[in-house]
Amino acid sequence: MPLKNIAIIGAGLAGATLANRLTQAGRDVTIYEKSRGTGGRLASCRLGDTPTNLGAPWFQPESKAFHDWLLNQPDIQERVLEPQDFNGSPLAPVTVLSVDPYQSCMTRRLTEGAILNTGVRISALHSSENGVTLEDANGRKIARHDAVVVTTPAPQALPLLAPVDDFVRLAASVDTLPTWVTVVGLEQGCGAGSSYLCGQHPVLSRAICHQRTPLPGTHSNTKPFQEIWQLEANADWSLDHEDSPSREVAVKMLESFSRITQQTLKITGLRSHRWLYARHESPLTDDYLWSDKQYVGACGDWFRHDGSEGAWLSANALADKLLQEDA
Ligand SMILES: Cc1cc2nc3c(=O)[nH]c(=O)nc-3n(C[C@H](O)[C@H](O)[C@H](O)COP(=O)(O)OP(=O)(O)OC[C@H]3O[C@@H](n4cnc5c(N)ncnc54)[C@H](O)[C@@H]3O)c2cc1C
């Protein structure tokens, strides 16, 4: 029997890609997402009225498949950046693809054919011959579907994959790393010679300017931002400060940025976020997980390839498998 009515847990790139493939093929798809919006680690946030990136700032596809697919998306823009290291020395140009105006617009669009339930955290799955029942964070059984695919980071997938012991063991074997991000709106330009600074630094791994002039037509009570910078802390520093208060982290990251740019920053908007499971260190060698007995599966960036490309490849591999069952 084809699986008609499929639930997806998580509306990041993997969940949105899978939802798009399945709805295009005529399946009924319902997404359950614990956050207020789509995107997952491609999420955006608001500084005043201005939306901006809070997670992965862009894509750098390695496979032709991901590259070609991205270029076919209506909201993708290609940019050639001329980065500098944190000392101001020029580095080789890099080409990146990003979603205009911010990354999570694409996941929102990809989920349009599905029913999207945001603000719903799923805490358990119960598999039976009648399908898979979803339990929410209050212990309520909220829906039953023919099959459920988990697209969360591996540690968050652990309790959801309980119907299949092997899946729990595999998810538990994947290590993760946190990343602190601070997004800052500046009243005046900070004078950096490039919109992309990166390299060796005791605190930061990169600093990316997403906006260099005030956006036209925004009606904000706050002063307009001349520049919006996304500061990303490096892996070691993020791990050392995993449990530090976000205010303390923001101060340290901004001090570093101020020293790099040799400017006193005029800050008019600030947001810090700890991505507890920013990256998976030891992806599995499988492309995805799927159980024909329990009708439970998983895909995301902890399979074969990491990063957003890994999430996309894994979701497509599982979509191929589920759709091939019909053929
Ligand atoms: C700061 C930062 C920078 C990055 N930079 C890059 C980069 O330059 N290049 C690159 O390739 N990758 C980068 N990444 C990694 C990239 O963002 C991820 O690999 C990719 O977005 C993962 O997509 P996903 O769909 O697999 O998972 P996610 O985006 O994590 O999506 C999972 C979703 O599941 C939801 N969820 C979790 N638990 C539950 C639950 N119980 N119930 C309901 N919903 C739930 C989450 O809220 C989330 O929306 C970066 C990540 C971060 C955080």
The ligand as an ORCA input file, in Angstrom:
! r2SCAN-3c Opt
* xyz 0 1
  C      25.369     29.196     12.894
  C      25.357     28.110     11.863
  C      26.094     28.247     10.701
  C      26.094     27.239      9.748
  N      26.808     27.398      8.613
  C      26.773     26.457      7.651
  C      27.460     26.634      6.432
  O      28.105     27.656      6.204
  N      27.387     25.643      5.495
  C      26.659     24.495      5.717
  O      26.600     23.624      4.840
  N      25.991     24.299      6.861
  C      26.039     25.244      7.835
  N      25.353     25.055      9.008
  C      24.629     23.791      9.195
  C      23.277     23.814      8.459
  O      22.536     24.923      8.886
  C      22.530     22.529      8.787
  O      23.341     21.436      8.393
  C      21.182     22.375      8.087
  O      20.446     23.571      8.105
  C      20.435     21.240      8.785
  O      19.123     21.118      8.277
  P      18.167     19.997      8.878
  O      16.857     20.165      8.216
  O      18.833     18.672      8.785
  O      18.061     20.291     10.449
  P      17.473     21.563     11.209
  O      17.673     22.789     10.407
  O      18.049     21.532     12.582
  O      15.910     21.292     11.271
  C      15.339     20.480     12.273
  C      14.041     21.110     12.730
  O      13.404     20.212     13.653
  C      12.779     20.983     14.660
  N      12.590     20.101     15.826
  C      13.547     19.584     16.643
  N      12.985     18.785     17.574
  C      11.648     18.805     17.349
  C      10.536     18.171     17.979
  N      10.688     17.340     19.036
  N       9.282     18.408     17.498
  C       9.098     19.243     16.428
  N      10.127     19.876     15.789
  C      11.377     19.646     16.244
  C      13.751     22.118     14.897
  O      13.123     23.230     15.518
  C      14.219     22.426     13.467
  O      13.419     23.414     12.854
  C      25.336     26.049      9.970
  C      24.575     25.913     11.128
  C      24.591     26.930     12.073
  C      23.752     26.776     13.321
*
